[in-house]
Amino acid sequence: MFRGIVAAYLAGFAIIVVKSKKPLGASVRRAVRHAAKRIIGLEVVEEDPNSVSLQDFLDPKEFHIDKGLRRMQALTRAMQDDALRAFREEIEDIEGTFSERDDEVDRLYWMINKQYHAILRDPSYAQKMGLNASQALNYLMTARLIERTADHAQRIAENVAALRTDEIATKIESKIEKHARKAVQLFADSLATFHKQDAEAANKIIEEAKAFRNSQDSLTRESLSLAGESILHVALALESIGRTAAYAAAVAETAINHRVAMTA
């Protein structure tokens, strides 16, 4: 039910009605209210035993795609900073620290996705937003990469926290932290190239990401000397760090495409 409501929202429906011949159960109503809570602008406007109506009150023109992307970027960087903090101190409630911001990143991604499809459907809307379909697609692709990177920030924190009590694992923890900080910086730099439409800097980041992958492979081999559960948490942390750097390269590639699209 939740996924169906998200799909209807992305398709551009201003009013979404969930109805049944039989009275709606409590689980369905919870899913509907969960969707209203998770999706920007969506509110429950009518309700009876057999139906619930949702309406989208957000005017997309009042919230430009670029503004949404920058907000996603800020939230994700804050999550990454907390993940890096996990190397130095204990984070008492990792789930609580990350979940609310991760939910907001998802909400912003869905909104950008909706705006992209609106641009495809309505040339007048595209004109108001000042973007054509190719330009809007680059925003959507970048938003998707930010959303994925936010998920990996939490995974890094969770796996680093699991290593804190293992004396063997802490021997390479500083090397993992160094890699994590490099990956986070690469991702931030890649987003800067997107906003600035800097193809030269974007190409440099792509090459740096390749070199990063080689050093990451070396650290992965070193971690194979660990025993027990530690090797699993190290592997998972390194996987998320590597993904962050790989997404930085993907954003940089999109930045190059975006520069071309903006001059077309």
C-alpha positions, 0 to 999 in steps of 0.5 A: 500500500505504501509503495502504491501511494508513492507510485501515484505521488510520483506519477503526479496525482494531486488526489490519491484515494485508497478505497475498498468494498469492505471496511479498511483494516487498521494496517491499511490505514497505518500504511496510508498515514505513514505515507502521508507522514513520509511524503512532502506535501501529502495530507489526509483530507477525507476518511470514512470506513471504506476509503481514505483520501490524500491530497498533495498541497505542495506547489512544486514551483515553490520548491525548485529541484536545485533547492531540493538537491542542496537540502539532500546534500546538506542532510547527507553530509551531516549523516556522513559527519556523524559516521566519521564521528563514530570512529572517535566516540560512541554514538548511543543511538545510531538508529535514532541519530540517522533515521529521521534525516534518512527519511527526509532525504527519501522524501526530498528524493521522491519530490525531485522524482515527481518534479522530473516526471512533471517536466516530462509531461508538461512543457509549460511547467518545464519552462517555469522551472527553467529546465528541459528534460535532459537537465532535469534527468541529471538532477534526478540521477544526482539525487538518486546517488545522494539518497544511496550515499545517505544509506551508506553513511548509517551503515558505516557508523553501525559497523564501526561501532561494532568494531570498538570492542575488538582490539585486533580490529582497532589496529586497522581502524585508523586506516579505515577512518582515513579511507572514509574521510577521503571518500566523504570528501570525494563525494562532497567535491563531486557535488560541487562540480555538479553545481558549478558545471566544472567538467575539468574538476569532475574528470579529476575526481573520476581519476581520484576515485579510480586510485581510491579503489586501488588503495581500498583493495589493498586495505581489504586484503589487509583486513583478511588477517582479522578473525571472527566477526570483526572481518565481517564488520570491516568488510561491510564498512569498507564496502560502504566507504567504497560505494561512497567513492564510487558514487562520487565518480558517478556524480562527477560523470553526471556533472560532465553530462550536465554541463553539456545539457545546460549549454545545449 
